[in-house]
Amino acid sequence: MIYNFNLGIGWASSGVEYAQNYRAAMFRNIGADAKFIFTDMFPSENIEHLTRNIGFLDSEVIWLYTFFTDYKIAPVSYTLTELKETLSVNKYTYTRNGKTGRLVFQDSDSFYSVYFADEQSDLVHRVEIVSRGCLIRKDYFTYGRVYSEYYAPLDKKAHMYLRRFFNEDGTVAYEEINDDGTVMYRFPDQFFCSKEELVGYMVSKLELTRDDIVIIDRTTGVGQTILQNAGEARVGIVIHADHFSESNTDDHYILWNNYYEYSFAMHKHIDFYIAATDHQNKLLKKQFRKYIGVTPK
């Protein structure tokens, strides 16, 4: 299996995502099994809509946060009717304006803001629950509730203190505890003190062997933990941009692009680098020999 690691993706994706999509098509053409792993959160969109838009197949995509659940990558199919069936009260008013709807409950000082997948359908991506003027929870859906965020007022703002990720049957798979930006992850039998540790745990659960290949498209925040947990898999780094600063380079010193500095420093643990052009490939080899004393693979 070939595992490709990236951070995020959007409607207006960068050249990194387009390069990945080109690579995915190439792997399909040669019959190579490949997965594309994304590690960012996507609170405003369902990741499947973004990956499908650029050309990935659902079966090719792994999202860090649902990796530990039994939810599959899928488009939003949860409906407003299904949401209404979960309500414990039936006295409410409902209005809609484009992609946003609102359920206002008449016997309590609370309402639901409903965010739809598009302006025409009744497919619900997320629901924000407000009580007595305070945001208390957000629920996120695909074909069921994938995860929820829990909020409390702090310094006159809504403070997200907990994310809870669910399995398809509604049981809790694990939790993310958020303390003013410091995150911890609680599993039934594990506890991790950072997102980097969570990524490392995911890589370890892939149970990589010498028959596997790991390709890292963006190393920021994840490069070290991937290398530490890749085992016998071959690891490659994709260089998507100019890899050094020409104006800050002389015969004795080279200033690497900060996005690649770590992976260049870890060259002993990198099996191969993928350059954008043949010219960049030849130049990088020459610079490695001159400034580091090795020839990159």
N, C-alpha and C positions, 0 to 999 in steps of 0.2 A: 504494500500500500504506500502511496505517496501522500504525505500530509503537508499541506501548505498553510502557513500561519500568517495571519494578518490581524490588524486591530479593528478597523471599522469599515463601513461602506455607506454610501448615501445615494440620493437620487442623482446628484451631480458628482459622480465618482471621479477619483483622480486616475492618473495613468497607471498607478499600482493595480487598481482593481481591473482595469481594462487588460493589463498584462496578464493578470491571473485568469481572466475569462478566456483570453487567447490560449493560455496554457491548458485550461480545462478542455477546450475544444481539441487541442492537439492530443491530449491524453486519451480522449474518447476515440479519436481516429486511429490510434495505435493500440487500443484495447487495454490501456493501463488504468488500474483502479486508483482513484485520487479523491481526496477529501480536502475541502477548503474550510479552515477553522477561523472564526472571527471571535475576538475577545472583548470588544467594547459592549457597553449597554446601548439599547436602542429604544429609549422611552417614548419617542414620538412616532415610531413606525414599527410595524412587524418586520423583522429581519427578512422573512421570506419574500415580502413584496420587493425589497431592495435587491436581493440576490437574483430573484427571477427576472427583474427588470433589466439587469445587465447581461443575463444569459446563463446563469448557473442553474443546474437541475437541483431540485430539493434534496435528492438523495446524495448530492455531492457536498452539501453544506452541514457543518457542525457549528453550533453556537455554544460557547463556553458555559453559559448559564443554564441551558436546558440539557447539556451533556449529562448532568448528574440526575436527571429526571427521565421519565419514560415518554415525555412529549417529543413528537417528531416535528421537524421543520415543515410547516404547512401554512397555507394562506389563511386569513381570517375567515371563519365560517360561523362564528357565534353570532346569533341574531338578537335583535331588540326583543322579540317575543320570548326567547329563552331567558333574557335578563329579567323581563317583567314577571316571569313565572317564579323567580327566586325571591320576589318581594313579599314581605310579611304583611304588608298593608295594601289595600286597594283603593284608598282615597288619595288620588294624586292628579295633577295636571301634567300634560306632556306637550312640549313645543319643540320645533326643530328649525334651525337656520343653517342650511348647507351641510357641512360635515359635523355640526355640533347639535346635540339635542339636550333637553333638560326635563327631568322628572322632579316636580316639586310636590312634596308631601304635605297635605293640608293640615294634619293634626300634629305636626312636629316642625320645629324650626330647622329643617334639613332639606337637601336636594341632591340629586345626582346630575352631574354633567357627563353626557355620553358623547364619546368621540368615535365617529364612524370611519370605516375604511375608505369611503369616498362619499361624494355628495349625493349619489342616487340610491345606493343600497341601504339596507338596514343592518349591515354587518358591523358589529361592535368591536373596535380595537381596544378601547380602554374606557373605564368609568372612574370619575373622581367624585368622592363622597364628601359632602360638606355638611357639618352639623354646627348649629349656633354660630355661624360665621367662620368656622375653622375647618380647614381641610384635614380630614382624619385618615383617609385611605384612598389609594388608587389600585384598581384591579385591571390586569392586562390579559387579553384573550387572543387565542387563535381558534381552535375548535373546542376549547375549554379554558378555564382560568389557569394561565401559565404561572403567573406570580402576582403578588400584591405588595404594595409599599404602604407603610404605616407612618402617620405623621402626628406631631404634637406641636402646639405653639411654643416658640422660643424666640425671645427678643423681637416680638411682634411679627415673626415670620413662621411659615410652616416648615418644621424641621423633620426630615425623614430619618427615622431612627431604626427602621427594620424593613428588610425585604424578606419575604417568605416565598419560596419556590415550591410548586406543587407537582405531584404526579397526576396522571389522568384520572385516578379515582378520588382525587381531592386530598389525599394524605400529603403531609409535609415531607419533601425530600431533603431540604436543608434550609438554613437561614443565613442572611447577611445582616450582621449587626453594625450599625453605622453610628459612630460617635464623632460628629463634627468633621467628617471626612476620613477619619480613621476607621477602617473596616476590618471586621473579623467574620469568619465563616464557621458556622456550627452545623456539623453533621451528627447523625446518631452515634457514630463511633470515632469521629475525627474533629479536630478544631484547628483552623488556620488563621494566622494573624495578619495576612495581607492578601491582596489580589495576586501578587506574584506567586505566593505559596499555593493559591488555588489553581493557577495555571500549571504549576509544577505537578500538582496532584493529578490534574487531568492528563498531562503528558504521561505520567507514570501509569495511569489506568489504561492507556492505549496499548501497554505491554509491547513496546517496540522491539523488534529483532533486527538482525543484520540484513534481513530481506526488505526492511522498510527504509523509506527515504523521507527526511524532514526538510522542507524548503521554507525558509523564513523570509517573508517579504518585508516585514517591519519588525525590528528588534526592540524598539522602545518599550521598556517596562516588562518585556517577556523574554528577551534573548538569553539572559543568564539562566533563568529557571528552566527554559527549554533544553539548553545544553546540559544542565545538571541532571535532567531526567530522561534524556534521549536514549540512554543505554547504548546498544550496539548499532543503532540505526545510523545511516550516513546522513550528515547534516550539510545543507547548502544555504548560502546567502545570496539573495538577488540584489543586484546594485541597480537601482532604478534611476539614478541621477548622477551628476558629476560627483566623483568620489573624493575630490580634494579641492583645496582653494589654491589656484595658481598664483594669485598675488601674495599669498603668505607662505610660499614655498621657495626654498633656495637649494644650493648644493648640499647643505648639511641638515636641513629640516624640512618636513612636509606637514602641512596642516590638513588632516583628513576631514572629510565631511562628518559632522558629529553623529549623523545617523548610522555611519558605518565604522566609526572609530572603535567601538567595542568589538565588533565582529572581526575587524582586522587585527586587533590586539590578541584575540583568541584564535589566531590562525592555526595553531597546533590542534585545535579541536574541531576545525571546520574542514570538511572533506572536499568541498568545491565552492567556487564563487561563479555566479552567472552574471556576466557583463552585458550591457545593452548593445554594444557594437564590437566588432572585431578590433577597431582602433582602441577602444577603451580596454579591451582584454589585453592587448599587447602593452599598452601604457601601464596598466596596473601591475603586470608581471615585472616590467622594468623597474617600477617604483618599489615594489616589494624587495627585489634583489638589492636595490641601492640603499633603501632606508631601513629595511628590516633584516636583510641578509638571507631571505628565503624566496623561493618561487612558489606563488600560489597555485593551487590545483584548479 
